[in-house]
Amino acid sequence: MRIGVPRELEPGERRVALVPDAVTRLASAGFDVVVEPGAGVQASFPDEAYAEAGASVSDGVWETDAVAKVRKPTGEEADRLRSEQLLIGFLEPLTDPGGIERLAERGVVAFAMEAIPRTTRAQPMDALSSQATVSGYKAVLIAADRLPRFLPMLMTAAGTVAPAKVLVLGAGVAGLQAIATARRLGAVVAGFDVRPVVREQVESLGATFLDLGVVGEETAGGYARELNEEEQRRQQEALEERIPEFDAVITTALIPGRAAPRLIPASAIAKMRPGSVVVDLAAEAGGNCELTQPGEVVVNGGVTIVGLTNLPSTMPYHASQLYARNVSSLLQHLAPQGELTLDWNDEITSGACVTRERVAA
């Protein structure tokens, strides 16, 4: 089975779907990989590294049996795909139905990485989690950079410097990584999540669990269920009282296919000390903070609100390595020993495929 890896055309996207190490592993598993020239350059993987790993570096990436991408194809790229060709990537099935329809009309067998079931067996393919790890880590670095103070406590000849206080809202993969990173950098950290089941995980990382008296259930996919209006109101009021205690707040609450839940009202920002920072990892879905501007960094009343999107692309080397492992695992699942075998009774295969019905018809 031949796999094509094209260059990413999305503005600002620096990741690549497969890295040289993944090419080596796939080659030993019966796959041939074709990489478009320059595909990995922005992630610090030169063409020579791919060639040494056994890939063919050429423009023939669209004439392969399967195409592996990071972002969804552009209109021009979609037109280059052919019937029964496999496509793997973040295809946005819940937010871009038009793009999925275009792929279905062309007969493409498309697998969306964000649709991988969140089961134990599918963990090696869970790209949402791998990229959330990068986002959580980078969010803390951004907060540390924007804060006008140290994160750790320092003992100096001029006296002792108190540590910064960091609050992480949401204890999923990104939130837990943010907590762990902030702790490593010496901050005093608290974490909050409406799911009481994650309290132990937060505390195991050395953080304090912030109990606001608002409790929600965990869905089958591991996400917190959406709070009703009354629960949201109580949550915002409780956060408004506690947020001014912190120097930096990192928000990570996302529900796939829906607008991000509003956690921090403008009134809470008004109570924060000047110089405080909010890093909103839900900016691409509208933001957890009322004042977040997706893709922008704004200052309101002396408080910096960071709404930058696609943080994994700002650390493309390791983000690509992690993503490539996810893609490689999915490819070996779909094509054991390099031979395509689509078992529609398998929950991973059927769950991740977003154009199966049109193709089958």
HUQUI-V295909 format. One record per pair of residues at least 4 apart in sequence whose C-alpha atoms are under 8 Angstrom apart, sorted by the first residue. I is the first residue (numbers start at 0). J is the second residue. D is the distance in whole Angstrom. If there is no record, write none. Layout:
I_J_D + I_J_D
//
This chain:
0_29_7 + 0_30_5 + 0_31_6 + 0_64_6 + 0_65_8 + 0_334_8 + 0_337_5 + 0_338_6 + 0_339_7 + 1_30_6 + 1_31_5 + 1_32_6 + 1_33_7 + 1_63_5 + 1_64_5 + 1_65_7 + 2_30_7 + 2_31_6 + 2_32_5 + 2_33_6 + 2_60_7 + 2_63_6 + 2_64_6 + 2_65_5 + 2_66_6 + 2_67_7 + 3_32_6 + 3_33_5 + 3_34_6 + 3_35_8 + 3_59_8 + 3_60_4 + 3_61_6 + 3_62_8 + 3_63_6 + 3_64_8 + 3_65_6 + 3_66_5 + 3_67_6 + 4_15_8 + 4_16_7 + 4_17_7 + 4_32_8 + 4_33_6 + 4_34_5 + 4_35_6 + 4_38_7 + 4_60_6 + 4_66_6 + 4_67_5 + 4_68_6 + 5_34_6 + 5_35_5 + 5_38_6 + 5_60_6 + 5_61_8 + 5_66_8 + 5_67_8 + 5_68_7 + 6_15_7 + 6_35_6 + 6_36_8 + 6_37_7 + 6_38_4 + 6_39_7 + 7_12_6 + 7_13_7 + 7_14_7 + 7_15_7 + 7_38_7 + 7_68_7 + 7_69_7 + 7_70_7 + 8_12_7 + 8_73_8 + 9_70_7 + 11_312_7 + 12_309_8 + 12_312_6 + 13_41_5 + 13_42_6 + 13_312_5 + 13_313_7 + 13_315_6 + 14_39_7 + 14_41_7 + 14_42_6 + 14_69_7 + 14_312_6 + 14_315_5 + 14_316_7 + 14_318_7 + 14_319_5 + 15_38_6 + 15_39_6 + 15_42_7 + 15_68_7 + 15_69_6 + 15_315_8 + 15_319_6 + 15_323_8 + 16_67_6 + 16_68_5 + 16_69_5 + 16_88_8 + 16_319_6 + 16_322_7 + 16_323_6 + 16_326_7 + 17_21_6 + 17_22_7 + 17_67_8 + 17_319_7 + 17_320_7 + 17_322_8 + 17_323_5 + 17_324_8 + 17_326_7 + 17_327_8 + 18_22_6 + 18_39_7 + 18_44_7 + 18_49_7 + 18_319_7 + 18_320_6 + 18_323_6 + 19_23_6 + 19_44_7 + 19_48_6 + 19_49_5 + 19_52_6 + 20_24_6 + 20_52_7 + 21_25_6 + 21_323_6 + 21_324_7 + 21_327_7 + 22_26_6 + 22_32_7 + 22_49_7 + 22_52_6 + 22_53_7 + 22_54_7 + 23_27_6 + 23_52_5 + 23_53_6 + 24_28_6 + 25_29_6 + 25_30_5 + 25_31_7 + 25_32_8 + 25_327_7 + 25_331_8 + 26_30_5 + 26_31_6 + 26_32_7 + 26_53_7 + 28_331_8 + 28_335_8 + 28_336_5 + 28_337_6 + 29_336_5 + 29_337_4 + 29_338_8 + 30_336_8 + 30_337_5 + 31_54_7 + 32_53_8 + 32_54_5 + 32_55_6 + 33_54_6 + 33_55_5 + 33_56_6 + 33_57_7 + 33_59_7 + 33_60_6 + 33_63_8 + 34_38_7 + 34_49_8 + 34_54_7 + 34_55_6 + 34_56_5 + 34_57_6 + 34_58_8 + 34_60_6 + 35_56_6 + 35_57_5 + 35_58_5 + 35_59_7 + 35_60_6 + 36_46_6 + 36_56_6 + 36_57_6 + 36_58_7 + 37_41_8 + 37_45_7 + 37_46_6 + 38_46_8 + 39_43_6 + 39_44_5 + 39_45_6 + 39_46_7 + 40_44_5 + 40_45_5 + 40_46_7 + 41_315_7 + 42_314_8 + 42_315_5 + 42_316_5 + 42_319_7 + 43_315_8 + 43_316_6 + 44_48_6 + 44_49_8 + 44_316_8 + 45_49_7 + 46_50_6 + 46_56_7 + 47_51_6 + 48_52_6 + 49_53_6 + 49_54_5 + 49_55_8 + 49_56_7 + 50_54_5 + 50_55_6 + 50_56_7 + 59_63_7 + 60_66_7 + 61_66_7 + 61_79_7 + 61_80_7 + 63_84_8 + 64_84_6 + 64_85_6 + 65_84_6 + 65_85_4 + 65_86_6 + 65_87_8 + 66_84_8 + 66_85_6 + 66_86_5 + 66_87_6 + 67_86_6 + 67_87_5 + 67_88_6 + 67_326_8 + 68_72_8 + 68_86_8 + 68_87_6 + 68_88_5 + 68_89_8 + 69_87_8 + 69_88_5 + 69_89_6 + 70_88_6 + 70_89_5 + 70_90_6 + 71_88_6 + 71_89_6 + 71_90_5 + 71_91_7 + 72_76_5 + 72_77_6 + 72_90_8 + 73_77_6 + 74_78_6 + 75_79_7 + 76_80_7 + 77_101_8 + 77_102_7 + 78_105_8 + 80_84_7 + 80_105_7 + 80_107_7 + 81_105_6 + 81_106_7 + 81_107_6 + 82_105_6 + 82_106_4 + 82_107_5 + 82_108_8 + 83_106_6 + 83_107_5 + 83_108_6 + 83_358_8 + 84_106_8 + 84_107_5 + 84_108_6 + 85_107_6 + 85_108_5 + 85_109_6 + 85_110_8 + 86_107_7 + 86_108_6 + 86_109_5 + 86_110_6 + 87_109_6 + 87_110_5 + 87_111_6 + 87_112_7 + 87_326_8 + 88_110_7 + 88_111_5 + 88_112_6 + 89_111_5 + 89_112_5 + 89_113_6 + 90_95_8 + 90_98_8 + 90_99_7 + 90_110_8 + 90_111_5 + 90_112_7 + 90_113_8 + 91_95_5 + 91_96_8 + 91_111_7 + 91_113_7 + 92_96_6 + 92_98_8 + 92_99_6 + 92_111_7 + 92_353_7 + 93_255_8 + 93_256_5 + 94_256_6 + 95_99_7 + 96_100_6 + 97_101_6 + 98_102_6 + 99_103_6 + 99_353_7 + 99_354_7 + 100_104_6 + 100_354_8 + 101_105_6 + 102_106_6 + 102_107_5 + 102_108_8 + 102_109_7 + 102_354_7 + 103_107_6 + 103_108_8 + 103_354_5 + 103_355_8 + 103_357_6 + 103_358_7 + 104_357_7 + 106_354_8 + 106_357_7 + 106_358_5 + 107_354_7 + 107_358_7 + 108_352_7 + 108_353_8 + 108_354_6 + 108_355_6 + 108_358_7 + 109_352_6 + 109_353_6 + 109_354_6 + 109_355_8 + 110_114_8 + 110_351_5 + 110_352_4 + 110_353_6 + 110_354_8 + 111_115_7 + 111_351_6 + 111_352_6 + 111_353_7 + 112_124_8 + 112_125_7 + 112_126_6 + 112_127_7 + 112_351_7 + 113_125_8 + 113_126_7 + 113_127_6 + 113_351_8 + 114_350_6 + 114_351_5 + 114_352_8 + 115_121_7 + 115_124_7 + 115_125_6 + 115_347_6 + 115_350_6 + 115_351_5 + 116_121_6 + 116_125_8 + 116_220_8 + 116_346_7 + 116_347_6 + 116_350_6 + 116_351_7 + 117_121_6 + 117_122_7 + 117_125_7 + 117_220_6 + 117_221_7 + 118_122_6 + 121_125_6 + 121_347_7 + 123_324_7 + 123_325_6 + 123_328_6 + 124_324_7 + 124_325_4 + 124_326_6 + 124_327_8 + 124_328_6 + 124_329_6 + 125_129_7 + 125_325_6 + 126_130_6 + 126_321_8 + 126_322_6 + 126_325_6 + 126_326_8 + 127_131_6 + 128_132_6 + 128_172_6 + 128_173_8 + 129_133_7 + 129_318_8 + 129_321_6 + 129_322_7 + 130_134_6 + 130_311_6 + 130_318_6 + 130_321_7 + 130_322_7 + 131_135_6 + 131_172_6 + 131_173_5 + 131_311_8 + 132_136_6 + 132_172_6 + 132_173_5 + 132_176_6 + 133_137_6 + 133_173_8 + 133_310_7 + 133_311_5 + 133_314_7 + 133_318_6 + 134_138_6 + 134_173_6 + 134_280_7 + 134_310_5 + 134_311_6 + 135_139_7 + 135_172_8 + 135_173_4 + 135_174_6 + 135_175_7 + 135_176_5 + 135_177_4 + 136_140_7 + 136_173_8 + 136_176_6 + 136_177_5 + 136_180_6 + 137_141_6 + 137_177_8 + 137_310_7 + 137_311_8 + 138_142_6 + 138_177_7 + 138_249_7 + 138_278_6 + 138_280_7 + 138_310_8 + 139_143_6 + 139_177_6 + 139_180_7 + 139_181_6 + 139_249_8 + 140_144_6 + 141_145_6 + 141_278_8 + 142_146_6 + 142_247_7 + 142_249_8 + 142_276_6 + 142_277_7 + 142_278_7 + 143_148_8 + 143_149_7 + 143_150_7 + 145_276_7 + 145_303_8 + 146_246_8 + 146_247_8 + 146_274_6 + 146_275_6 + 146_276_6 + 147_274_6 + 148_163_7 + 149_160_8 + 149_162_7 + 149_163_7 + 150_162_5 + 150_163_5 + 150_164_8 + 150_181_8 + 150_184_6 + 150_185_6 + 150_186_5 + 151_161_7 + 151_162_5 + 151_163_6 + 151_184_6 + 151_185_4 + 151_186_5 + 152_159_7 + 152_160_5 + 152_161_5 + 152_162_4 + 152_163_8 + 152_185_7 + 152_186_8 + 153_159_6 + 153_160_5 + 153_161_7 + 153_162_8 + 154_158_6 + 154_159_5 + 154_160_6 + 155_159_6 + 155_160_8 + 162_185_7 + 162_186_6 + 162_187_6 + 163_186_5 + 163_187_6 + 163_245_8 + 163_246_6 + 163_247_8 + 164_186_6 + 164_187_5 + 164_188_6 + 164_189_8 + 164_244_8 + 164_245_5 + 164_246_5 + 164_247_7 + 165_181_7 + 165_186_7 + 165_187_6 + 165_188_5 + 165_189_6 + 165_245_6 + 165_246_6 + 165_247_5 + 165_248_6 + 165_249_8 + 166_188_6 + 166_189_5 + 166_190_6 + 166_191_8 + 166_242_8 + 166_245_6 + 166_247_6 + 166_248_5 + 166_249_6 + 167_174_6 + 167_177_7 + 167_178_7 + 167_188_8 + 167_189_6 + 167_190_5 + 167_191_6 + 167_248_6 + 167_249_5 + 167_250_6 + 167_251_8 + 168_174_7 + 168_190_6 + 168_191_5 + 168_192_6 + 168_248_7 + 168_249_6 + 168_250_5 + 168_251_6 + 168_252_7 + 169_174_5 + 169_190_7 + 169_191_6 + 169_192_5 + 169_193_8 + 169_250_6 + 169_251_5 + 169_252_5 + 170_174_4 + 170_175_5 + 170_190_7 + 170_191_7 + 170_192_6 + 170_197_7 + 170_201_7 + 170_251_8 + 171_175_6 + 171_222_8 + 171_251_8 + 172_176_6 + 173_177_6 + 173_251_7 + 174_178_6 + 174_190_8 + 174_249_8 + 174_250_8 + 174_251_6 + 175_179_6 + 175_200_8 + 175_201_7 + 175_204_8 + 176_180_6 + 177_181_6 + 177_249_8 + 178_182_6 + 178_188_7 + 178_189_8 + 178_190_7 + 178_201_8 + 178_204_7 + 178_206_7 + 179_183_6 + 179_204_6 + 179_205_8 + 180_184_6 + 181_185_6 + 181_186_6 + 181_187_8 + 181_188_7 + 182_186_5 + 182_187_7 + 182_188_6 + 182_204_8 + 182_205_7 + 182_206_8 + 187_206_7 + 188_205_8 + 188_206_5 + 188_207_6 + 189_206_5 + 189_207_4 + 189_208_6 + 189_209_6 + 190_201_6 + 190_206_7 + 190_207_6 + 190_208_5 + 190_209_6 + 191_208_6 + 191_209_5 + 191_210_7 + 192_197_7 + 192_198_8 + 193_213_6 + 193_214_5 + 193_215_5 + 193_216_8 + 193_223_7 + 194_198_8 + 194_214_6 + 194_215_5 + 194_216_6 + 194_217_6 + 194_223_6 + 195_214_7 + 195_215_8 + 197_201_6 + 198_202_6 + 198_208_6 + 199_203_6 + 200_204_7 + 201_205_7 + 201_206_6 + 201_207_7 + 201_208_6 + 202_206_5 + 202_207_6 + 202_208_6 + 211_234_7 + 211_237_6 + 211_238_7 + 213_230_7 + 213_233_7 + 213_234_6 + 215_223_7 + 215_224_6 + 215_225_8 + 215_226_7 + 216_223_6 + 216_224_6 + 217_221_6 + 217_222_6 + 217_223_5 + 217_224_6 + 218_222_5 + 218_223_6 + 218_224_6 + 222_254_7 + 223_254_8 + 225_254_8 + 225_260_8 + 226_230_6 + 226_231_6 + 227_231_6 + 228_232_6 + 229_233_6 + 230_234_6 + 231_235_6 + 231_261_8 + 231_262_8 + 232_236_6 + 233_237_6 + 234_238_6 + 234_262_7 + 235_239_6 + 235_262_6 + 235_263_6 + 235_264_7 + 236_240_7 + 237_241_7 + 238_242_6 + 238_262_8 + 238_263_7 + 238_267_8 + 239_243_7 + 239_263_7 + 239_264_8 + 239_266_7 + 239_267_5 + 239_270_8 + 240_267_8 + 241_245_8 + 242_248_8 + 242_267_7 + 242_271_7 + 243_267_7 + 243_270_6 + 243_271_4 + 243_272_7 + 244_271_8 + 245_271_8 + 245_275_8 + 246_271_8 + 246_272_7 + 246_274_8 + 246_275_5 + 246_276_6 + 247_275_6 + 247_276_5 + 247_277_6 + 247_278_8 + 248_276_6 + 248_277_5 + 248_278_6 + 249_277_6 + 249_278_5 + 249_279_6 + 249_280_7 + 250_277_8 + 250_278_6 + 250_279_5 + 250_280_6 + 250_281_7 + 250_287_6 + 251_279_7 + 251_280_5 + 251_281_6 + 251_287_8 + 252_259_7 + 252_260_7 + 252_280_8 + 252_281_6 + 252_287_7 + 253_257_8 + 253_258_8 + 253_259_5 + 253_260_7 + 253_281_6 + 253_284_8 + 254_258_7 + 254_259_6 + 254_260_8 + 257_284_7 + 258_284_5 + 258_285_6 + 258_286_8 + 259_281_6 + 259_282_8 + 259_284_5 + 259_285_6 + 259_286_6 + 259_287_6 + 260_286_7 + 260_287_6 + 261_286_7 + 261_287_5 + 261_288_6 + 261_289_7 + 262_287_5 + 262_288_6 + 262_289_8 + 263_267_6 + 263_268_7 + 263_287_6 + 263_288_5 + 263_289_6 + 264_268_7 + 264_288_6 + 264_289_5 + 264_290_8 + 265_269_6 + 265_288_8 + 265_289_6 + 265_290_6 + 266_270_7 + 267_271_7 + 268_299_8 + 268_300_8 + 268_302_7 + 269_299_8 + 269_300_7 + 271_275_7 + 271_302_7 + 272_301_8 + 272_302_7 + 273_300_7 + 273_301_4 + 273_302_5 + 274_301_6 + 274_302_5 + 274_303_7 + 275_301_7 + 275_302_5 + 275_303_6 + 276_302_6 + 276_303_5 + 276_304_6 + 276_305_8 + 277_302_8 + 277_303_6 + 277_304_5 + 277_305_6 + 278_304_6 + 278_305_5 + 278_306_6 + 279_286_6 + 279_287_6 + 279_288_7 + 279_291_7 + 279_304_7 + 279_305_6 + 279_306_5 + 279_307_8 + 280_286_7 + 280_306_7 + 280_307_8 + 280_308_7 + 281_285_7 + 281_286_5 + 281_287_6 + 281_306_8 + 282_286_4 + 282_287_7 + 282_291_7 + 282_292_7 + 282_293_5 + 282_294_7 + 282_306_5 + 282_307_7 + 282_308_6 + 283_293_6 + 283_294_8 + 283_306_8 + 283_308_6 + 283_309_8 + 285_291_8 + 285_292_8 + 285_293_7 + 286_291_6 + 286_292_8 + 286_293_7 + 286_306_7 + 287_291_8 + 290_304_7 + 291_295_8 + 291_297_8 + 291_304_6 + 291_305_7 + 291_306_6 + 292_296_7 + 292_297_7 + 292_305_8 + 292_306_6 + 293_306_5 + 293_307_6 + 293_308_7 + 294_306_5 + 294_307_4 + 294_308_5 + 295_305_6 + 295_306_5 + 295_307_6 + 296_303_7 + 296_304_6 + 296_305_5 + 296_306_6 + 296_307_7 + 297_303_6 + 297_304_5 + 297_305_7 + 298_302_5 + 298_303_4 + 298_304_6 + 299_303_7 + 299_304_8 + 309_313_7 + 310_314_7 + 311_315_6 + 311_318_6 + 312_318_7 + 314_318_6 + 315_319_6 + 316_320_6 + 317_321_6 + 318_322_6 + 319_323_6 + 320_324_6 + 321_325_7 + 322_326_6 + 323_327_6 + 324_328_6 + 325_329_6 + 326_330_6 + 327_331_6 + 328_332_6 + 329_333_6 + 330_334_6 + 330_335_8 + 331_335_5 + 331_336_7 + 331_337_7 + 333_339_6 + 333_340_6 + 333_341_6 + 333_342_8 + 333_348_7 + 334_338_5 + 334_339_4 + 334_340_5 + 334_341_8 + 335_339_7 + 335_340_7 + 341_348_7 + 342_348_7 + 342_349_8 + 343_348_6 + 343_349_5 + 344_348_8 + 344_349_7 + 345_349_6 + 346_350_5 + 347_351_6 + 348_352_6 + 349_355_8 + 354_358_6 + 355_359_6 + 356_360_6
//
